[in-house]
Amino acid sequence: MVKTHTYDIAQVIGGVTTPQAATELFRQHLSVEQFERIERIRNTAVRIKIANAIALCRPDRVFIHTGSEADREFIRRLAIDNGEEKPLPTEGHTIHYDLKEEQGRIIDRTYYIVNPDESVSSLANKILRDDALNDVREKMSGIMKGFTMLVGFYNRGPIKAPVANPALEITSSAYVMHSADILYRHAFDCFDEEVERQKHFYTNIHGQGPNRPEDLPNARVYMDRQDQTTYSCFCTYAGNTLLLKKGNHRFSVDKSVYQHRGRQLAEHMFITGIQGPADRITWFAGAAPSGCGKTTTAMAGDHFVGDDLAQMWIAADGTVRSVNPECGIFGIVEDVNWEGDPLLMEILRKPGHEVIWTNVLIDENGIPQWTGNGEPMPKKGHNFQGEWWAGKTDEKGKPVPISHPNARCTVSARALSNCSDALEAPAGVETRVITYSGRDSDTMPPVWVAKGPDEGVVIGACIVSAATATEVGARGVKRAPWANAPFIPGALGDYMDAQFKFFGSQEIADDKRPIIAGLNYFLTHEARGGKGRQLLGEKRDVKVWMGWLERCARKEVKTIETPIGHLPRYADLKRLFADLIAKDYPRELYDKQFSLYIDNIVARIDLQIGAYRHEPNVPVRLFEVLYEQRGGLTALRQVFGPVVTPDQLTGNC
């Protein structure tokens, strides 16, 4: 974490250091109406930060967004008038296109601003504060000339939630502000109170500039952990510009690790409730890298709260509680279809809801189309690369898909028919199941439960996933610790220590302690002796894996103990497949999915041991758990060979 507090970059460039100077700047740059609005914000630090953003970016006009319906409509109209969005025939639907060269997070141009004595994650880029000062001054001074600066006041979490974080979104992009209006809670009327209660606020300053391909080499995202401020320029993709999301998530991770270690967590997790027997609800929180099924898993729940981020804490009653910092969905649409995602499709295909589409194809009838939607493919249309027709190829002769793999929809969570009222509960939901998943085609079973909290932390530390389209330039298979590694500012060892301390905390009541599990939807036929890369199962099977975990958390099912954790028994799964999704579950499929392929799992463990040996200050407990698992697997191999079936593990399941 930051050891030495030095200068605030925005303040050095803007030059506003006193409340009086901020007020005078507002008088000069704001209309009478907008000045009256900013006068309702009384917190001195907030006013000075906004004033310095104005002095840095030098916009033609400033709009103070109160969150009223009139203001929201102004933002919607501005996004259309300035060409950032285009209305579609379905009322409330618009399409936004990012540049074809900027279809994901620009991880190669994203930096933490650091002081000389400050360390950051080994997986991240960093830039010294003096260099960042020069770069921000060069790239962002006057970047909003000719634009209107939009200033929004939001809360990342329900109002008055113990772990919510107030945040400013300052941008020249109406599309970015429109997205924020859907994804976050307006807090203009209570912003001073929320800042006073939390003793901090986040700031996000974004200017997209001319939005031309030739400007992309100058695109930057800077995150200043010291002043909890992000700077973003010459880019439009929401992952690079709507820094209320992953930019501020990083600050929340910092806060949980270095200020509230062992008491709070900030995670890349969905939150959903599963309806169990006798009308009970068991709440889940689960991590998966972007593009690995997190939204689908969240939708599989009966009571939706969130699909991407979670703030967690240990409450006074000994329960683990979770809230969603967001109140909307910025979801990947590839492979979203009626079979696997009927609730989301209701929003996307039927009128009555506000939807911002990004980087999908718009066909000749003005209808959004995307890869994997299960509908007839259009013959032609317009997508992120321009005009498209069936059979179109790029300059290298590769087929151009109808939509980008990272094409998105932005919708309100409240539009979902299964959205829970708990979304806005300051007390959050009592969380009894934690899951971790990635894209693992050939190793782990579909579901398994850790033997204890330490082993559960290790499941999260050992996520392996294929690179996805969410990151520009990412390729191949990689480690994805906790599905949160790109958003961990400090050392992985510090973050891991916080995980062990949180889930192993004595403040959690024994009868309320969450079980921690691994999920893997991506096993293929060829990985289990068959042919082809098709999945060994279906997307809808997730309801069964989660149904089993719900009963496991309540200690209502017996399990098979293995070196990697507890596996389900066949009889329980067969019954749940029939009850939950009306599907037969052959014993042959169970054996393929839940046999242990020892060599693959050992290789996975060795990968993790080798990688974590190079990380500083990794808790020794990680290695103890991994070596214990490795030893148990090796012993099984000596008895049964390289493939160990459930029958061999128990003799009667």
QUIBEL-V140001 format. One record per run of one state. SS is the DSSP state (a for helix, b for strand, c for the rest). FROM is the first residue (numbers start at 1). TO is the last residue. If there is no record, write none. Layout:
SS_FROM_TO + SS_FROM_TO
This chain:
c_1_8 + a_9_14 + c_15_18 + a_19_29 + c_30_31 + a_32_38 + c_39_43 + a_44_57 + c_58_60 + b_61_65 + c_66_68 + a_69_81 + c_82_85 + b_86_87 + c_88_92 + b_93_96 + c_97_104 + b_105_105 + c_106_106 + a_107_109 + b_110_114 + c_115_125 + b_126_128 + a_129_140 + c_141_147 + b_148_156 + c_157_164 + b_165_171 + c_172_173 + a_174_183 + c_184_184 + b_185_186 + c_187_187 + a_188_198 + c_199_201 + b_202_207 + c_208_212 + a_213_218 + c_219_219 + b_220_224 + c_225_228 + b_229_233 + c_234_237 + a_238_241 + c_242_245 + a_246_259 + c_260_263 + b_264_267 + c_268_268 + b_269_275 + c_276_276 + a_277_279 + c_280_280 + b_281_288 + c_289_293 + a_294_300 + c_301_302 + b_303_306 + c_307_309 + b_310_314 + c_315_319 + b_320_323 + c_324_327 + b_328_332 + c_333_341 + a_342_349 + c_350_354 + b_355_358 + c_359_360 + b_361_363 + c_364_367 + b_368_369 + c_370_379 + b_380_383 + c_384_385 + b_386_389 + c_390_392 + b_393_393 + c_394_398 + b_399_399 + c_400_407 + b_408_412 + a_413_415 + c_416_418 + b_419_419 + c_420_420 + a_421_424 + c_425_428 + b_429_437 + c_438_446 + b_447_449 + c_450_452 + a_453_461 + c_462_463 + b_464_466 + c_467_470 + b_471_471 + c_472_476 + b_477_479 + c_480_480 + a_481_483 + c_484_484 + a_485_487 + c_488_491 + a_492_503 + c_504_509 + a_510_512 + c_513_514 + b_515_519 + c_520_523 + b_524_524 + c_525_525 + a_526_528 + c_529_534 + b_535_535 + c_536_538 + a_539_553 + c_554_558 + b_559_562 + c_563_564 + b_565_568 + c_569_569 + a_570_581 + c_582_586 + a_587_594 + c_595_595 + b_596_597 + a_598_612 + c_613_619 + a_620_640 + c_641_642 + b_643_644 + c_645_645 + a_646_650 + c_651_653
